[in-house]
């Protein structure tokens, strides 16, 4: 239930496709989600970790979002989506 709550709040709930990629993440990293515009059910996301020194690592992250939950994410939250739908 906690994962669904994150999704409803517009958070991006991901898991590492390769568990060892966890060790690549550094404290001051920035994240570039290179294929977020193509966010679809069942398709992993590519994340580029941009380290403080300018070096980069690319990792793959999995998700369990369905099409409706992706709509929540794109709207910023489930409540934002409901509000937008009520205005129509």
C-alpha positions as a Markdown table, in Angstrom:
| # | Residue | x | y | z |
|---|---|---|---|---|
| 1 | Unk | 0.0 | 0.0 | 0.0 |
| 2 | Unk | 2.9 | 2.4 | 0.7 |
| 3 | Unk | 4.0 | 2.2 | -3.0 |
| 4 | Unk | 0.5 | 3.1 | -4.2 |
| 5 | Unk | 0.5 | 6.1 | -1.8 |
| 6 | Unk | 3.7 | 7.3 | -3.3 |
| 7 | Unk | 2.3 | 7.0 | -6.7 |
| 8 | Unk | -0.9 | 8.9 | -5.7 |
| 9 | Unk | 1.3 | 11.8 | -4.4 |
| 10 | Unk | 3.0 | 12.0 | -7.8 |
| 11 | Unk | 6.3 | 10.5 | -6.6 |
| 12 | Unk | 8.3 | 8.3 | -9.0 |
| 13 | Unk | 8.6 | 4.9 | -7.3 |
| 14 | Unk | 11.5 | 3.0 | -8.9 |
| 15 | Unk | 13.7 | 0.0 | -8.2 |
| 16 | Unk | 17.2 | -0.7 | -9.5 |
| 17 | Unk | 17.1 | -3.2 | -12.4 |
| 18 | Unk | 20.7 | -4.2 | -11.3 |
| 19 | Unk | 21.0 | -4.1 | -7.5 |
| 20 | Unk | 24.7 | -3.2 | -7.7 |
| 21 | Unk | 23.8 | 0.1 | -9.3 |
| 22 | Unk | 22.8 | 1.3 | -5.8 |
| 23 | Unk | 26.6 | 1.7 | -5.2 |
| 24 | Unk | 26.9 | 4.1 | -8.1 |
| 25 | Unk | 24.6 | 6.7 | -6.6 |
| 26 | Unk | 26.6 | 9.5 | -4.8 |
| 27 | Unk | 25.4 | 12.0 | -2.3 |
| 28 | Unk | 25.5 | 15.1 | -4.5 |
| 29 | Unk | 24.3 | 13.4 | -7.7 |
| 30 | Unk | 21.8 | 15.0 | -10.1 |
| 31 | Unk | 19.4 | 12.7 | -12.0 |
| 32 | Unk | 18.6 | 12.9 | -15.7 |
| 33 | Unk | 15.6 | 10.8 | -16.7 |
| 34 | Unk | 16.4 | 10.5 | -20.4 |
| 35 | Unk | 13.3 | 8.6 | -21.5 |
| 36 | Unk | 10.6 | 9.9 | -19.1 |
| 37 | Unk | 8.6 | 11.3 | -22.0 |
| 38 | Unk | 8.1 | 7.7 | -23.1 |
| 39 | Unk | 7.1 | 6.5 | -19.6 |
| 40 | Unk | 4.8 | 3.5 | -20.3 |
| 41 | Unk | 3.7 | 0.4 | -18.3 |
| 42 | Unk | 6.3 | -2.4 | -18.3 |
| 43 | Unk | 9.1 | -0.3 | -19.9 |
| 44 | Unk | 12.1 | 0.4 | -17.6 |
| 45 | Unk | 13.4 | 3.9 | -17.3 |
| 46 | Unk | 17.0 | 5.0 | -18.0 |
| 47 | Unk | 18.5 | 7.3 | -15.5 |
| 48 | Unk | 21.8 | 9.1 | -16.0 |
| 49 | Unk | 23.6 | 9.9 | -12.7 |
| 50 | Unk | 25.5 | 13.1 | -13.0 |
| 51 | Unk | 28.2 | 13.2 | -10.3 |
| 52 | Unk | 29.6 | 16.3 | -8.7 |
| 53 | Unk | 32.9 | 15.9 | -10.6 |
| 54 | Unk | 31.0 | 15.9 | -13.9 |
| 55 | Unk | 31.4 | 12.2 | -14.5 |
| 56 | Unk | 28.3 | 10.1 | -15.3 |
| 57 | Unk | 26.8 | 6.7 | -14.9 |
| 58 | Unk | 23.8 | 5.3 | -16.6 |
| 59 | Unk | 21.5 | 2.9 | -14.8 |
| 60 | Unk | 18.2 | 1.2 | -15.6 |
| 61 | Unk | 15.3 | 1.4 | -13.1 |
| 62 | Unk | 12.1 | -0.7 | -13.1 |
| 63 | Unk | 8.6 | 0.4 | -12.1 |
| 64 | Unk | 5.2 | -1.1 | -11.6 |
| 65 | Unk | 3.1 | 1.8 | -12.9 |
| 66 | Unk | 0.0 | 1.1 | -14.9 |
| 67 | Unk | -1.4 | 3.5 | -17.4 |
| 68 | Unk | -3.7 | 5.3 | -14.9 |
| 69 | Unk | -0.9 | 5.7 | -12.4 |
| 70 | Unk | 1.3 | 7.2 | -15.0 |
| 71 | Unk | -1.4 | 9.8 | -15.6 |
| 72 | Unk | -1.2 | 10.6 | -11.8 |
| 73 | Unk | 2.5 | 11.1 | -12.2 |
| 74 | Unk | 2.2 | 13.3 | -15.2 |
| 75 | Unk | -0.5 | 15.4 | -13.5 |
| 76 | Unk | 1.7 | 15.8 | -10.3 |
| 77 | Unk | -0.6 | 13.6 | -8.2 |
| 78 | Unk | -3.9 | 11.8 | -8.3 |
| 79 | Unk | -5.7 | 14.8 | -6.8 |
| 80 | Unk | -4.3 | 17.1 | -9.4 |
| 81 | Unk | -5.7 | 14.7 | -12.1 |
| 82 | Unk | -9.1 | 14.6 | -10.5 |
| 83 | Unk | -9.2 | 18.4 | -10.2 |
| 84 | Unk | -8.2 | 18.8 | -13.9 |
| 85 | Unk | -10.9 | 16.3 | -14.9 |
| 86 | Unk | -13.6 | 18.1 | -12.9 |
| 87 | Unk | -12.8 | 21.4 | -14.6 |
| 88 | Unk | -13.6 | 19.9 | -18.0 |
